[in-house]
Amino acid sequence: MKTVVYTLFRKDSSIRTIRSVARVLRGITEQSEGEQLIIDQNEQRQRYALIASYERITF
């Protein structure tokens, strides 16, 4: 089991859009424990990181 951080930089994305992406990522992970959506403001753009613990994932 390893921990991976997904970071999405989207100036025009809403919180709802990012949460939808987070749901998709959760859906393709083997395990959903310990997942967390981190929202932070950085230099006038929103930084969204989804931390997911899982065995393996393919894009």
PyMOL Python script that loads the backbone (N, CA, C, O; Angstrom):
from pymol import cmd

cmd.read_pdbstr("""\
ATOM      1  N   MET A   1       0.839  -1.188   0.000  1.00  0.00           N
ATOM      2  CA  MET A   1       0.000   0.000   0.000  1.00  0.00           C
ATOM      3  C   MET A   1       0.877   1.242   0.000  1.00  0.00           C
ATOM      4  O   MET A   1       1.804   1.363   0.801  1.00  0.00           O
ATOM      5  N   LYS A   2       0.574   2.161  -0.905  1.00  0.00           N
ATOM      6  CA  LYS A   2       1.334   3.401  -0.966  1.00  0.00           C
ATOM      7  C   LYS A   2       0.388   4.587  -1.033  1.00  0.00           C
ATOM      8  O   LYS A   2      -0.778   4.448  -1.402  1.00  0.00           O
ATOM      9  N   THR A   3       0.901   5.747  -0.675  1.00  0.00           N
ATOM     10  CA  THR A   3       0.099   6.963  -0.689  1.00  0.00           C
ATOM     11  C   THR A   3       0.528   7.836  -1.842  1.00  0.00           C
ATOM     12  O   THR A   3       1.718   8.092  -2.026  1.00  0.00           O
ATOM     13  N   VAL A   4      -0.439   8.298  -2.626  1.00  0.00           N
ATOM     14  CA  VAL A   4      -0.170   9.134  -3.786  1.00  0.00           C
ATOM     15  C   VAL A   4      -0.992  10.406  -3.652  1.00  0.00           C
ATOM     16  O   VAL A   4      -2.136  10.373  -3.199  1.00  0.00           O
ATOM     17  N   VAL A   5      -0.402  11.525  -4.048  1.00  0.00           N
ATOM     18  CA  VAL A   5      -1.097  12.808  -4.007  1.00  0.00           C
ATOM     19  C   VAL A   5      -1.399  13.243  -5.431  1.00  0.00           C
ATOM     20  O   VAL A   5      -0.487  13.387  -6.245  1.00  0.00           O
ATOM     21  N   TYR A   6      -2.681  13.453  -5.737  1.00  0.00           N
ATOM     22  CA  TYR A   6      -3.097  13.992  -7.026  1.00  0.00           C
ATOM     23  C   TYR A   6      -3.285  15.493  -6.850  1.00  0.00           C
ATOM     24  O   TYR A   6      -4.025  15.930  -5.969  1.00  0.00           O
ATOM     25  N   THR A   7      -2.621  16.276  -7.678  1.00  0.00           N
ATOM     26  CA  THR A   7      -2.791  17.721  -7.610  1.00  0.00           C
ATOM     27  C   THR A   7      -3.337  18.223  -8.936  1.00  0.00           C
ATOM     28  O   THR A   7      -2.770  17.954  -9.995  1.00  0.00           O
ATOM     29  N   LEU A   8      -4.450  18.958  -8.868  1.00  0.00           N
ATOM     30  CA  LEU A   8      -5.091  19.475 -10.072  1.00  0.00           C
ATOM     31  C   LEU A   8      -5.086  20.993 -10.007  1.00  0.00           C
ATOM     32  O   LEU A   8      -5.599  21.583  -9.056  1.00  0.00           O
ATOM     33  N   PHE A   9      -4.509  21.618 -11.010  1.00  0.00           N
ATOM     34  CA  PHE A   9      -4.493  23.068 -11.082  1.00  0.00           C
ATOM     35  C   PHE A   9      -5.482  23.513 -12.154  1.00  0.00           C
ATOM     36  O   PHE A   9      -5.248  23.323 -13.347  1.00  0.00           O
ATOM     37  N   ARG A  10      -6.588  24.107 -11.715  1.00  0.00           N
ATOM     38  CA  ARG A  10      -7.602  24.570 -12.647  1.00  0.00           C
ATOM     39  C   ARG A  10      -8.084  25.930 -12.178  1.00  0.00           C
ATOM     40  O   ARG A  10      -8.729  26.033 -11.134  1.00  0.00           O
ATOM     41  N   LYS A  11      -7.781  26.971 -12.935  1.00  0.00           N
ATOM     42  CA  LYS A  11      -8.205  28.312 -12.537  1.00  0.00           C
ATOM     43  C   LYS A  11      -9.713  28.479 -12.652  1.00  0.00           C
ATOM     44  O   LYS A  11     -10.321  29.224 -11.884  1.00  0.00           O
ATOM     45  N   ASP A  12     -10.315  27.784 -13.613  1.00  0.00           N
ATOM     46  CA  ASP A  12     -11.732  27.994 -13.889  1.00  0.00           C
ATOM     47  C   ASP A  12     -12.634  26.916 -13.300  1.00  0.00           C
ATOM     48  O   ASP A  12     -13.836  26.909 -13.563  1.00  0.00           O
ATOM     49  N   SER A  13     -12.081  26.016 -12.518  1.00  0.00           N
ATOM     50  CA  SER A  13     -12.891  24.925 -11.988  1.00  0.00           C
ATOM     51  C   SER A  13     -13.549  25.320 -10.677  1.00  0.00           C
ATOM     52  O   SER A  13     -12.969  26.024  -9.850  1.00  0.00           O
ATOM     53  N   SER A  14     -14.746  24.857 -10.516  1.00  0.00           N
ATOM     54  CA  SER A  14     -15.457  25.111  -9.273  1.00  0.00           C
ATOM     55  C   SER A  14     -15.175  23.983  -8.290  1.00  0.00           C
ATOM     56  O   SER A  14     -14.633  22.938  -8.651  1.00  0.00           O
ATOM     57  N   ILE A  15     -15.557  24.220  -7.043  1.00  0.00           N
ATOM     58  CA  ILE A  15     -15.387  23.186  -6.028  1.00  0.00           C
ATOM     59  C   ILE A  15     -16.181  21.941  -6.415  1.00  0.00           C
ATOM     60  O   ILE A  15     -15.723  20.820  -6.197  1.00  0.00           O
ATOM     61  N   ARG A  16     -17.364  22.133  -6.986  1.00  0.00           N
ATOM     62  CA  ARG A  16     -18.193  21.001  -7.393  1.00  0.00           C
ATOM     63  C   ARG A  16     -17.483  20.156  -8.437  1.00  0.00           C
ATOM     64  O   ARG A  16     -17.517  18.927  -8.368  1.00  0.00           O
ATOM     65  N   THR A  17     -16.838  20.804  -9.410  1.00  0.00           N
ATOM     66  CA  THR A  17     -16.115  20.063 -10.446  1.00  0.00           C
ATOM     67  C   THR A  17     -15.000  19.231  -9.836  1.00  0.00           C
ATOM     68  O   THR A  17     -14.831  18.059 -10.173  1.00  0.00           O
ATOM     69  N   ILE A  18     -14.239  19.844  -8.937  1.00  0.00           N
ATOM     70  CA  ILE A  18     -13.125  19.119  -8.331  1.00  0.00           C
ATOM     71  C   ILE A  18     -13.624  17.965  -7.483  1.00  0.00           C
ATOM     72  O   ILE A  18     -13.000  16.904  -7.452  1.00  0.00           O
ATOM     73  N   ARG A  19     -14.735  18.154  -6.797  1.00  0.00           N
ATOM     74  CA  ARG A  19     -15.292  17.052  -6.019  1.00  0.00           C
ATOM     75  C   ARG A  19     -15.755  15.920  -6.920  1.00  0.00           C
ATOM     76  O   ARG A  19     -15.659  14.751  -6.544  1.00  0.00           O
ATOM     77  N   SER A  20     -16.257  16.252  -8.110  1.00  0.00           N
ATOM     78  CA  SER A  20     -16.628  15.215  -9.071  1.00  0.00           C
ATOM     79  C   SER A  20     -15.408  14.420  -9.498  1.00  0.00           C
ATOM     80  O   SER A  20     -15.451  13.192  -9.574  1.00  0.00           O
ATOM     81  N   VAL A  21     -14.312  15.131  -9.779  1.00  0.00           N
ATOM     82  CA  VAL A  21     -13.066  14.448 -10.137  1.00  0.00           C
ATOM     83  C   VAL A  21     -12.614  13.559  -8.991  1.00  0.00           C
ATOM     84  O   VAL A  21     -12.161  12.435  -9.209  1.00  0.00           O
ATOM     85  N   ALA A  22     -12.736  14.058  -7.779  1.00  0.00           N
ATOM     86  CA  ALA A  22     -12.351  13.267  -6.613  1.00  0.00           C
ATOM     87  C   ALA A  22     -13.185  11.999  -6.511  1.00  0.00           C
ATOM     88  O   ALA A  22     -12.662  10.939  -6.167  1.00  0.00           O
ATOM     89  N   ARG A  23     -14.478  12.098  -6.809  1.00  0.00           N
ATOM     90  CA  ARG A  23     -15.329  10.911  -6.777  1.00  0.00           C
ATOM     91  C   ARG A  23     -14.903   9.899  -7.828  1.00  0.00           C
ATOM     92  O   ARG A  23     -14.913   8.695  -7.574  1.00  0.00           O
ATOM     93  N   VAL A  24     -14.529  10.380  -9.004  1.00  0.00           N
ATOM     94  CA  VAL A  24     -14.065   9.468 -10.054  1.00  0.00           C
ATOM     95  C   VAL A  24     -12.794   8.760  -9.610  1.00  0.00           C
ATOM     96  O   VAL A  24     -12.657   7.549  -9.783  1.00  0.00           O
ATOM     97  N   LEU A  25     -11.866   9.519  -9.036  1.00  0.00           N
ATOM     98  CA  LEU A  25     -10.628   8.903  -8.561  1.00  0.00           C
ATOM     99  C   LEU A  25     -10.907   7.885  -7.466  1.00  0.00           C
ATOM    100  O   LEU A  25     -10.279   6.828  -7.427  1.00  0.00           O
ATOM    101  N   ARG A  26     -11.839   8.193  -6.583  1.00  0.00           N
ATOM    102  CA  ARG A  26     -12.198   7.235  -5.542  1.00  0.00           C
ATOM    103  C   ARG A  26     -12.774   5.969  -6.156  1.00  0.00           C
ATOM    104  O   ARG A  26     -12.532   4.863  -5.671  1.00  0.00           O
ATOM    105  N   GLY A  27     -13.540   6.143  -7.231  1.00  0.00           N
ATOM    106  CA  GLY A  27     -14.175   4.997  -7.849  1.00  0.00           C
ATOM    107  C   GLY A  27     -13.198   4.017  -8.471  1.00  0.00           C
ATOM    108  O   GLY A  27     -13.491   2.825  -8.556  1.00  0.00           O
ATOM    109  N   ILE A  28     -12.033   4.502  -8.909  1.00  0.00           N
ATOM    110  CA  ILE A  28     -11.080   3.607  -9.559  1.00  0.00           C
ATOM    111  C   ILE A  28      -9.958   3.183  -8.627  1.00  0.00           C
ATOM    112  O   ILE A  28      -9.035   2.485  -9.049  1.00  0.00           O
ATOM    113  N   THR A  29     -10.023   3.592  -7.367  1.00  0.00           N
ATOM    114  CA  THR A  29      -9.039   3.106  -6.405  1.00  0.00           C
ATOM    115  C   THR A  29      -9.552   1.823  -5.786  1.00  0.00           C
ATOM    116  O   THR A  29     -10.759   1.616  -5.658  1.00  0.00           O
ATOM    117  N   GLU A  30      -8.626   0.968  -5.405  1.00  0.00           N
ATOM    118  CA  GLU A  30      -9.002  -0.305  -4.814  1.00  0.00           C
ATOM    119  C   GLU A  30      -9.605  -0.100  -3.426  1.00  0.00           C
ATOM    120  O   GLU A  30     -10.604  -0.728  -3.077  1.00  0.00           O
ATOM    121  N   GLN A  31      -8.996   0.775  -2.645  1.00  0.00           N
ATOM    122  CA  GLN A  31      -9.475   1.032  -1.290  1.00  0.00           C
ATOM    123  C   GLN A  31      -9.683   2.524  -1.114  1.00  0.00           C
ATOM    124  O   GLN A  31      -8.927   3.336  -1.646  1.00  0.00           O
ATOM    125  N   SER A  32     -10.706   2.872  -0.369  1.00  0.00           N
ATOM    126  CA  SER A  32     -11.037   4.284  -0.224  1.00  0.00           C
ATOM    127  C   SER A  32     -10.776   4.808   1.185  1.00  0.00           C
ATOM    128  O   SER A  32     -11.221   5.903   1.528  1.00  0.00           O
ATOM    129  N   GLU A  33     -10.064   4.040   2.000  1.00  0.00           N
ATOM    130  CA  GLU A  33      -9.809   4.493   3.365  1.00  0.00           C
ATOM    131  C   GLU A  33      -8.736   5.567   3.376  1.00  0.00           C
ATOM    132  O   GLU A  33      -7.778   5.519   2.604  1.00  0.00           O
ATOM    133  N   GLY A  34      -8.908   6.512   4.243  1.00  0.00           N
ATOM    134  CA  GLY A  34      -7.886   7.539   4.428  1.00  0.00           C
ATOM    135  C   GLY A  34      -7.826   8.573   3.327  1.00  0.00           C
ATOM    136  O   GLY A  34      -6.851   9.318   3.230  1.00  0.00           O
ATOM    137  N   GLU A  35      -8.849   8.631   2.496  1.00  0.00           N
ATOM    138  CA  GLU A  35      -8.844   9.623   1.426  1.00  0.00           C
ATOM    139  C   GLU A  35      -9.291  10.977   1.963  1.00  0.00           C
ATOM    140  O   GLU A  35     -10.104  11.062   2.883  1.00  0.00           O
ATOM    141  N   GLN A  36      -8.754  12.008   1.383  1.00  0.00           N
ATOM    142  CA  GLN A  36      -8.998  13.349   1.901  1.00  0.00           C
ATOM    143  C   GLN A  36      -8.847  14.344   0.764  1.00  0.00           C
ATOM    144  O   GLN A  36      -7.928  14.240  -0.048  1.00  0.00           O
ATOM    145  N   LEU A  37      -9.751  15.303   0.712  1.00  0.00           N
ATOM    146  CA  LEU A  37      -9.680  16.359  -0.291  1.00  0.00           C
ATOM    147  C   LEU A  37      -9.140  17.614   0.369  1.00  0.00           C
ATOM    148  O   LEU A  37      -9.753  18.159   1.286  1.00  0.00           O
ATOM    149  N   ILE A  38      -7.997  18.063  -0.099  1.00  0.00           N
ATOM    150  CA  ILE A  38      -7.336  19.220   0.485  1.00  0.00           C
ATOM    151  C   ILE A  38      -7.497  20.403  -0.459  1.00  0.00           C
ATOM    152  O   ILE A  38      -7.158  20.313  -1.639  1.00  0.00           O
ATOM    153  N   ILE A  39      -8.007  21.499   0.056  1.00  0.00           N
ATOM    154  CA  ILE A  39      -8.235  22.693  -0.749  1.00  0.00           C
ATOM    155  C   ILE A  39      -7.402  23.833  -0.175  1.00  0.00           C
ATOM    156  O   ILE A  39      -7.460  24.116   1.022  1.00  0.00           O
ATOM    157  N   ASP A  40      -6.640  24.471  -1.026  1.00  0.00           N
ATOM    158  CA  ASP A  40      -5.766  25.540  -0.574  1.00  0.00           C
ATOM    159  C   ASP A  40      -5.705  26.618  -1.643  1.00  0.00           C
ATOM    160  O   ASP A  40      -5.827  26.328  -2.833  1.00  0.00           O
ATOM    161  N   GLN A  41      -5.517  27.852  -1.222  1.00  0.00           N
ATOM    162  CA  GLN A  41      -5.374  28.959  -2.160  1.00  0.00           C
ATOM    163  C   GLN A  41      -3.892  29.260  -2.334  1.00  0.00           C
ATOM    164  O   GLN A  41      -3.167  29.407  -1.350  1.00  0.00           O
ATOM    165  N   ASN A  42      -3.443  29.351  -3.567  1.00  0.00           N
ATOM    166  CA  ASN A  42      -2.032  29.579  -3.824  1.00  0.00           C
ATOM    167  C   ASN A  42      -1.887  30.463  -5.057  1.00  0.00           C
ATOM    168  O   ASN A  42      -2.179  30.032  -6.172  1.00  0.00           O
ATOM    169  N   GLU A  43      -1.434  31.701  -4.857  1.00  0.00           N
ATOM    170  CA  GLU A  43      -1.154  32.631  -5.944  1.00  0.00           C
ATOM    171  C   GLU A  43      -2.329  32.780  -6.908  1.00  0.00           C
ATOM    172  O   GLU A  43      -2.175  32.618  -8.118  1.00  0.00           O
ATOM    173  N   GLN A  44      -3.495  33.088  -6.364  1.00  0.00           N
ATOM    174  CA  GLN A  44      -4.719  33.351  -7.128  1.00  0.00           C
ATOM    175  C   GLN A  44      -5.195  32.161  -7.953  1.00  0.00           C
ATOM    176  O   GLN A  44      -5.953  32.337  -8.907  1.00  0.00           O
ATOM    177  N   ARG A  45      -4.778  30.991  -7.610  1.00  0.00           N
ATOM    178  CA  ARG A  45      -5.384  29.814  -8.229  1.00  0.00           C
ATOM    179  C   ARG A  45      -5.573  28.756  -7.154  1.00  0.00           C
ATOM    180  O   ARG A  45      -4.872  28.740  -6.142  1.00  0.00           O
ATOM    181  N   GLN A  46      -6.512  27.895  -7.390  1.00  0.00           N
ATOM    182  CA  GLN A  46      -6.864  26.929  -6.372  1.00  0.00           C
ATOM    183  C   GLN A  46      -6.098  25.637  -6.590  1.00  0.00           C
ATOM    184  O   GLN A  46      -6.005  25.119  -7.702  1.00  0.00           O
ATOM    185  N   ARG A  47      -5.568  25.149  -5.525  1.00  0.00           N
ATOM    186  CA  ARG A  47      -4.807  23.900  -5.576  1.00  0.00           C
ATOM    187  C   ARG A  47      -5.642  22.820  -4.903  1.00  0.00           C
ATOM    188  O   ARG A  47      -6.029  22.946  -3.741  1.00  0.00           O
ATOM    189  N   TYR A  48      -5.904  21.790  -5.629  1.00  0.00           N
ATOM    190  CA  TYR A  48      -6.708  20.702  -5.110  1.00  0.00           C
ATOM    191  C   TYR A  48      -5.861  19.436  -5.125  1.00  0.00           C
ATOM    192  O   TYR A  48      -5.338  19.038  -6.166  1.00  0.00           O
ATOM    193  N   ALA A  49      -5.738  18.832  -4.005  1.00  0.00           N
ATOM    194  CA  ALA A  49      -4.963  17.598  -3.945  1.00  0.00           C
ATOM    195  C   ALA A  49      -5.834  16.505  -3.340  1.00  0.00           C
ATOM    196  O   ALA A  49      -6.446  16.694  -2.289  1.00  0.00           O
ATOM    197  N   LEU A  50      -5.878  15.411  -3.986  1.00  0.00           N
ATOM    198  CA  LEU A  50      -6.592  14.260  -3.463  1.00  0.00           C
ATOM    199  C   LEU A  50      -5.562  13.227  -3.040  1.00  0.00           C
ATOM    200  O   LEU A  50      -4.767  12.757  -3.853  1.00  0.00           O
ATOM    201  N   ILE A  51      -5.582  12.887  -1.784  1.00  0.00           N
ATOM    202  CA  ILE A  51      -4.650  11.896  -1.272  1.00  0.00           C
ATOM    203  C   ILE A  51      -5.386  10.564  -1.218  1.00  0.00           C
ATOM    204  O   ILE A  51      -6.418  10.442  -0.558  1.00  0.00           O
ATOM    205  N   ALA A  52      -4.863   9.592  -1.899  1.00  0.00           N
ATOM    206  CA  ALA A  52      -5.516   8.296  -1.952  1.00  0.00           C
ATOM    207  C   ALA A  52      -4.506   7.199  -1.652  1.00  0.00           C
ATOM    208  O   ALA A  52      -3.398   7.188  -2.189  1.00  0.00           O
ATOM    209  N   SER A  53      -4.898   6.299  -0.806  1.00  0.00           N
ATOM    210  CA  SER A  53      -4.078   5.132  -0.525  1.00  0.00           C
ATOM    211  C   SER A  53      -4.650   3.951  -1.312  1.00  0.00           C
ATOM    212  O   SER A  53      -5.840   3.652  -1.216  1.00  0.00           O
ATOM    213  N   TYR A  54      -3.819   3.303  -2.066  1.00  0.00           N
ATOM    214  CA  TYR A  54      -4.305   2.220  -2.901  1.00  0.00           C
ATOM    215  C   TYR A  54      -3.139   1.339  -3.311  1.00  0.00           C
ATOM    216  O   TYR A  54      -1.977   1.695  -3.115  1.00  0.00           O
ATOM    217  N   GLU A  55      -3.449   0.222  -3.864  1.00  0.00           N
ATOM    218  CA  GLU A  55      -2.429  -0.706  -4.322  1.00  0.00           C
ATOM    219  C   GLU A  55      -1.810  -0.239  -5.633  1.00  0.00           C
ATOM    220  O   GLU A  55      -0.600  -0.030  -5.721  1.00  0.00           O
ATOM    221  N   ARG A  56      -2.650  -0.079  -6.647  1.00  0.00           N
ATOM    222  CA  ARG A  56      -2.143   0.270  -7.974  1.00  0.00           C
ATOM    223  C   ARG A  56      -3.250   0.940  -8.777  1.00  0.00           C
ATOM    224  O   ARG A  56      -4.431   0.645  -8.595  1.00  0.00           O
ATOM    225  N   ILE A  57      -2.852   1.847  -9.666  1.00  0.00           N
ATOM    226  CA  ILE A  57      -3.843   2.571 -10.470  1.00  0.00           C
ATOM    227  C   ILE A  57      -3.258   2.818 -11.858  1.00  0.00           C
ATOM    228  O   ILE A  57      -2.057   3.046 -12.001  1.00  0.00           O
ATOM    229  N   THR A  58      -4.112   2.772 -12.877  1.00  0.00           N
ATOM    230  CA  THR A  58      -3.634   3.000 -14.240  1.00  0.00           C
ATOM    231  C   THR A  58      -4.454   4.095 -14.889  1.00  0.00           C
ATOM    232  O   THR A  58      -5.673   4.150 -14.724  1.00  0.00           O
ATOM    233  N   PHE A  59      -3.789   4.962 -15.624  1.00  0.00           N
ATOM    234  CA  PHE A  59      -4.477   6.020 -16.345  1.00  0.00           C
ATOM    235  C   PHE A  59      -4.351   5.776 -17.837  1.00  0.00           C
ATOM    236  O   PHE A  59      -4.866   6.559 -18.636  1.00  0.00           O
TER     237      PHE A  59
END
""", "prot")
cmd.dss("prot")
cmd.show_as("cartoon", "prot")
cmd.util.cbc("prot")
cmd.orient("prot")
